[in-house]
Amino acid sequence: MRNKPPAKRCPTCGQLAMRRVVRSIETTVGGKRTEVPNIEVEECGACGERLYDLIALRKIREARGPARRTKVA
């Protein structure tokens, strides 16, 4: 894990409580649960809001498998 930067303000609750942490994220696709370990996220210690960077989102997407495409009318 990288060095932790100073706390930032949470976009949801406004507290100066955002910290970079490593978590396991649980995701569900088509009724199937998948746990994605070691995802680095910005998390608010006050309200629990999580912000995901592009690296974290890519790991979650890869763990979920191929994307299902839906047609938009």
Secondary structure as GFF3:
##gff-version 3
##sequence-region A 1 73
A	DSSP	beta_strand	18	29	.	.	.	ID=ss1
A	DSSP	beta_strand	32	44	.	.	.	ID=ss2
A	DSSP	beta_strand	50	52	.	.	.	ID=ss3
A	DSSP	alpha_helix	54	64	.	.	.	ID=ss4
###
